[in-house]
Amino acid sequence: MTHLAPPRSPLLLALIAGCLLPAGIGAAPAPLNALRDALTLHASFDRDGNADFARGDRSIYTAAERNKRDNAQPGLPGPEDVRIAPGEGRFGAALEFRRKMKPQVFFRGGENIGYQTKNWNGSMSFWMRLDPDKDLEPGYCDPIQLVAQAWGEGNMFVEFSKDHTPRHFRFAIMAITKLWNPHNKKWEEMPDAERPMVPVLQPPFRRDRWTHVLVTFANVNSGEKNGRGTLYLDGKKVGSFDGWNNTFNWDVSKSALTLGLWYIGYLDDLAVFNRELTAAEVQAVYGLRGGISELGAPRR
């Protein structure tokens, strides 16, 4: 299956041209090098489920059940649940989640997500291909989560809502529950102003095209009401939220980047960065014709 590359913006062309100019001949700063050095994990899914590059453990794991990762085993579940799909990716192969399943697929957290106990900033980039209203089973679906020992100790996720038509797409950061939801209200019953999230009521996902998702976050664990998150789709800012005390209480040894919770569809070219990317850098990532691999090998 052939998928056309997104058009390059004039800004992106200028940025890349600056990277290719010899030093001393009017060369601009090298944003692609800066992106490369901020990378903490990249999984192309071209050969297997493991990360191509990781600051920590490169292996992908499968736990028998959600939130029971202590006895997880390296590797993906059986191909009836998840498989590497040759030629189906945005770039090369892709990770295909084939049905709503009980096992949980994840990478170890910690260094792989650049976790910091004070003022944690970062970004996550990935591509998805699905029709949420036709492909997903009833209930919530979280293609990506950052979580540790318990949901109520702080988490971050992108999700499709459970009962809207069309399904809403959201990026949210939940601090320790008592900080952001002291009255323990139900998620769907809260007004948007009380939920630390960016909602997309009519998301652009389709079976016949890839959609790029990039989220950024800043000031997690600052202890102040200055936490923020931003969502970009196909290189464009959709929305942001700020002014939250996004404090987590993580046992970092139990932290994880989980993939495909109750997701049915394709996922490709996952990357994590250790800082909040700028809008220009988001455009640069979106415009990479060969995906994150174009950045080259990061320096450790």
NORZI-V537763 format. One record per residue. N is the residue number from 1. PSI is psi in whole degrees, 0 to 359 (none if undefined). NEAR is the number of other ideal C-beta (glycine too) atoms within 8 Angstrom. Layout:
n: {N & N}
psi: {PSI & PSI}
near: {NEAR & NEAR}
This chain:
n: {1 & 2 & 3 & 4 & 5 & 6 & 7 & 8 & 9 & 10 & 11 & 12 & 13 & 14 & 15 & 16 & 17 & 18 & 19 & 20 & 21 & 22 & 23 & 24 & 25 & 26 & 27 & 28 & 29 & 30 & 31 & 32 & 33 & 34 & 35 & 36 & 37 & 38 & 39 & 40 & 41 & 42 & 43 & 44 & 45 & 46 & 47 & 48 & 49 & 50 & 51 & 52 & 53 & 54 & 55 & 56 & 57 & 58 & 59 & 60 & 61 & 62 & 63 & 64 & 65 & 66 & 67 & 68 & 69 & 70 & 71 & 72 & 73 & 74 & 75 & 76 & 77 & 78 & 79 & 80 & 81 & 82 & 83 & 84 & 85 & 86 & 87 & 88 & 89 & 90 & 91 & 92 & 93 & 94 & 95 & 96 & 97 & 98 & 99 & 100 & 101 & 102 & 103 & 104 & 105 & 106 & 107 & 108 & 109 & 110 & 111 & 112 & 113 & 114 & 115 & 116 & 117 & 118 & 119 & 120 & 121 & 122 & 123 & 124 & 125 & 126 & 127 & 128 & 129 & 130 & 131 & 132 & 133 & 134 & 135 & 136 & 137 & 138 & 139 & 140 & 141 & 142 & 143 & 144 & 145 & 146 & 147 & 148 & 149 & 150 & 151 & 152 & 153 & 154 & 155 & 156 & 157 & 158 & 159 & 160 & 161 & 162 & 163 & 164 & 165 & 166 & 167 & 168 & 169 & 170 & 171 & 172 & 173 & 174 & 175 & 176 & 177 & 178 & 179 & 180 & 181 & 182 & 183 & 184 & 185 & 186 & 187 & 188 & 189 & 190 & 191 & 192 & 193 & 194 & 195 & 196 & 197 & 198 & 199 & 200 & 201 & 202 & 203 & 204 & 205 & 206 & 207 & 208 & 209 & 210 & 211 & 212 & 213 & 214 & 215 & 216 & 217 & 218 & 219 & 220 & 221 & 222 & 223 & 224 & 225 & 226 & 227 & 228 & 229 & 230 & 231 & 232 & 233 & 234 & 235 & 236 & 237 & 238 & 239 & 240 & 241 & 242 & 243 & 244 & 245 & 246 & 247 & 248 & 249 & 250 & 251 & 252 & 253 & 254 & 255 & 256 & 257 & 258 & 259 & 260 & 261 & 262 & 263 & 264 & 265 & 266 & 267 & 268 & 269 & 270 & 271 & 272 & 273 & 274 & 275 & 276 & 277 & 278 & 279 & 280 & 281 & 282 & 283 & 284 & 285 & 286 & 287 & 288 & 289 & 290 & 291 & 292 & 293 & 294 & 295 & 296 & 297 & 298 & 299 & 300}
psi: {133 & 134 & 124 & 142 & 148 & 151 & 147 & 137 & 157 & 322 & 314 & 317 & 321 & 320 & 314 & 321 & 320 & 326 & 330 & 346 & 141 & 150 & 138 & 357 & 62 & 23 & 135 & 169 & 156 & 86 & 328 & 324 & 321 & 322 & 316 & 315 & 343 & 352 & 133 & 338 & 139 & 127 & 110 & 336 & 27 & 332 & 315 & 192 & 346 & 157 & 142 & 325 & 141 & 142 & 338 & 225 & 123 & 345 & 144 & 146 & 158 & 125 & 147 & 329 & 159 & 137 & 21 & 67 & 355 & 327 & 29 & 155 & 145 & 146 & 174 & 162 & 183 & 158 & 345 & 339 & 306 & 138 & 159 & 123 & 100 & 136 & 0 & 358 & 170 & 326 & 107 & 232 & 174 & 164 & 121 & 119 & 119 & 342 & 160 & 124 & 161 & 320 & 157 & 127 & 137 & 161 & 151 & 149 & 235 & 238 & 330 & 336 & 9 & 31 & 138 & 140 & 350 & 128 & 61 & 124 & 151 & 180 & 152 & 137 & 138 & 165 & 144 & 149 & 114 & 166 & 103 & 324 & 344 & 329 & 328 & 145 & 164 & 149 & 171 & 156 & 124 & 96 & 327 & 137 & 148 & 120 & 162 & 232 & 335 & 146 & 320 & 357 & 9 & 136 & 168 & 142 & 159 & 141 & 158 & 135 & 166 & 335 & 25 & 153 & 111 & 161 & 138 & 150 & 137 & 149 & 128 & 152 & 119 & 119 & 188 & 133 & 318 & 342 & 317 & 340 & 63 & 337 & 7 & 47 & 155 & 139 & 309 & 345 & 357 & 141 & 155 & 324 & 339 & 1 & 125 & 80 & 163 & 117 & 143 & 110 & 332 & 76 & 157 & 8 & 139 & 159 & 331 & 9 & 154 & 142 & 130 & 131 & 129 & 128 & 144 & 155 & 153 & 149 & 30 & 136 & 22 & 338 & 359 & 167 & 62 & 14 & 143 & 159 & 148 & 141 & 132 & 139 & 127 & 44 & 357 & 139 & 128 & 321 & 174 & 166 & 146 & 176 & 23 & 147 & 92 & 66 & 130 & 155 & 68 & 141 & 99 & 336 & 342 & 7 & 152 & 151 & 104 & 150 & 137 & 34 & 111 & 28 & 143 & 111 & 192 & 145 & 136 & 153 & 61 & 134 & 145 & 139 & 153 & 21 & 168 & 114 & 150 & 167 & 322 & 322 & 324 & 316 & 320 & 316 & 314 & 325 & 0 & 117 & 333 & 12 & 192 & 335 & 335 & 338 & 339 & 181 & 123 & 154 & 134 & none}
near: {4 & 3 & 7 & 4 & 5 & 9 & 4 & 8 & 9 & 6 & 8 & 11 & 9 & 9 & 13 & 11 & 9 & 12 & 12 & 5 & 10 & 5 & 5 & 4 & 6 & 4 & 10 & 10 & 5 & 9 & 12 & 12 & 8 & 10 & 14 & 12 & 8 & 11 & 15 & 13 & 16 & 14 & 14 & 15 & 16 & 9 & 7 & 7 & 11 & 9 & 12 & 9 & 9 & 12 & 8 & 10 & 7 & 8 & 10 & 15 & 13 & 13 & 13 & 8 & 8 & 7 & 9 & 9 & 11 & 5 & 7 & 11 & 6 & 6 & 8 & 12 & 8 & 6 & 6 & 5 & 11 & 14 & 8 & 13 & 11 & 6 & 7 & 9 & 15 & 10 & 10 & 9 & 13 & 14 & 15 & 12 & 13 & 9 & 8 & 7 & 9 & 5 & 10 & 13 & 13 & 14 & 15 & 12 & 14 & 10 & 9 & 16 & 13 & 14 & 11 & 9 & 6 & 6 & 8 & 13 & 13 & 14 & 13 & 11 & 13 & 14 & 12 & 13 & 14 & 13 & 8 & 13 & 8 & 6 & 9 & 15 & 8 & 5 & 7 & 9 & 14 & 12 & 14 & 11 & 11 & 12 & 11 & 14 & 6 & 6 & 7 & 6 & 11 & 14 & 12 & 12 & 11 & 12 & 11 & 13 & 11 & 10 & 5 & 8 & 4 & 9 & 12 & 11 & 12 & 12 & 10 & 13 & 15 & 11 & 14 & 11 & 10 & 5 & 9 & 11 & 11 & 7 & 4 & 5 & 8 & 5 & 6 & 7 & 5 & 10 & 5 & 7 & 4 & 7 & 9 & 12 & 11 & 13 & 9 & 12 & 7 & 5 & 13 & 7 & 10 & 9 & 8 & 3 & 7 & 10 & 13 & 14 & 12 & 15 & 12 & 13 & 16 & 10 & 12 & 16 & 12 & 12 & 5 & 7 & 6 & 9 & 18 & 12 & 18 & 12 & 15 & 16 & 12 & 9 & 13 & 6 & 9 & 8 & 9 & 9 & 11 & 8 & 7 & 12 & 11 & 15 & 12 & 13 & 6 & 11 & 7 & 10 & 5 & 11 & 14 & 13 & 14 & 13 & 14 & 11 & 12 & 12 & 13 & 12 & 12 & 14 & 16 & 18 & 15 & 13 & 13 & 16 & 14 & 9 & 9 & 10 & 12 & 6 & 7 & 9 & 11 & 14 & 12 & 14 & 15 & 12 & 11 & 10 & 6 & 6 & 11 & 12 & 10 & 9 & 10 & 6 & 5 & 9 & 5 & 3}
